[in-house]
Amino acid sequence: MSNDERLINIESDLTHLEQLVESLNQTIIEQDKVIQQLQSQVHCLTTGLESKEMDAIKGNVSKPPHYQ
């Protein structure tokens, strides 16, 4: 194999690796967006559940007879 052929093979492999890295980068960016959305949904659900639990607790607490 001549030096020119080796150089062409190396450049071809490098180009392939660059495309692979770019593809992986795009996948990571998309997954980060999904993770951010899921974290936001979990936060909203957690806040809603905490609010419902507090309302339930407040509903179960009654004033002592001498305050009524």
Secondary structure, 3 states (H helix, E strand, C coil): CCHHHHHHHHHHHHHHHHHHHHHHHHHHHHHHHHHHHHHHHHHHHHHHHHHHHHHHHHHHCCCCHHHC
